[in-house]
Amino acid sequence: MRLSRYFLPTMKETPSEAQIASHRLMLRSGMVRQSAAGIYSWLPMGLRVLKKIEAIVRAEQDAAGAQELLMPTIQPAELWKESGRFDDYGKEMLRITDRHEREMLYGPTNEELITDIFRKDIKSYRALPKTLYHIQWKFRDEVRPRFGVMRGREFLMKDSYSFDLDYAGARRSYDTMFVAYLRTFARMGLKAIPMAADTGPIGGDLSHEFIILAETGESQVYCHKDLLDIDVLSETVDYAGDLSPLVERFTSLYAATDEKHDVTKAAALGDKLVSARGIEVGHIFYFGTKYSAPLGAVLHGPNGESIVAEMGSYGIGVSRLVGAIIEAYHDDAGIIWPESVAPFRVGLVNLKTGDADCDRVCGELYGTMSGRGIEVLYDDRDERAGVKFADMDLIGLPWQLVVGPKGLKAGVVELKFRATGEKHELSVESALARLAG
Ligand code: 5CA
């Protein structure tokens, strides 16, 4: 992509409405624009990151055996009356009446709708277990939408729902998602710690929030220091095998949100206790028959008996993750994207647009990288070098490849790694080789 043609409205000034770094940086780097309180448009650069995050979430869900479908954003109120949540959900639910005076709502979550789909088509115990998921916009009329996409009213969630025949099966499905979540967040460069948590309006009696530690987090959390040292991606995961040892490595160490905090247990950890602020990026629940019983998701068992499906649900805040990753990866100059979610891998900077040599070499580099599938944003604007450097640091692409007239005379270009600021002068060929690796 050529920056001269790209829709990337960056800002030098810090927007006054933004209280935390990620919100400021998302506005300044032209990723999102607010259209109403807690409701955002995703501009091209922001959307690229959102899609990258979505792709990692999807890949890990698929690897764990979950199947993707897509449910609508608008749901009929009747289903929620069947579960009893229509009244319980209160003011957070956006209620809508259609032209036929039918009560509808903009889905804040999908337990009822998925149970309805399941009960209509799945009748035999042979069809289980099943875990279904979708990645879809939700609406919650939050009292205090704030911090940009971190606590929005409209937000993108990945939500999965598991159906099993008994507790043991449901526990297995829970553990599968537990492990898939560990891997998902690790692939984004995040250390998300599973913590014992309250179940709130979703219900049930087993639940973990996946929390990343950050000063600007909305919740107070406590955990054992050793949890921060487990390297999840170095573990071999076999979803057909026994996942409980890995799950136990996490759950055997103390970790709790404020609501579940046990002062005595925490005190016993001594200097191993970490007390910090955290951002909830995922939340998983086991709630047995809370929805399947009232909605009648009942199966024929092997001996003609009736079995009420055992369920769990598993959410990831896909749009919240964009902000959460920036909270974890930024400095005074801007964002520092981990490679796995970066909107482009390389920012190609032409220090002197209009100079025949610079234009030619940049054109060649741009063509070669694009041809090799390296995602590159080419700053071909007629701007001062200072402006170009500042914008590149702000948008935080992992690599900056800088081409200037002086360097070219000496036969070199400069490759900068945004995360460390490390710079190397290299020949064009060596720079390309580095970037391809
Ligand atoms: N049905 C369950 C699991 S599918 C559920 O709705 N869980 S939840 O309420 O915990 O939401 C799942 C995730 O969505 C949260 O962990 C959080 O990361 C994200 N989320 C929740 N509310 C918001 C919000 N207002 N803005 C942005 N992300 C949110």
Boltz pocket constraint, residues with backbone or C-beta under 6 A from the ligand:
constraints:
  - pocket:
      binder: B
      contacts: [[A, 108], [A, 109], [A, 110], [A, 111], [A, 140], [A, 142], [A, 149], [A, 150], [A, 151], [A, 152], [A, 153], [A, 154], [A, 155], [A, 156], [A, 157], [A, 158], [A, 159], [A, 160], [A, 202], [A, 280], [A, 281], [A, 282], [A, 283], [A, 284], [A, 285], [A, 313], [A, 314], [A, 315], [A, 316], [A, 317], [A, 318], [A, 319], [A, 320]]
      max_distance: 6.0
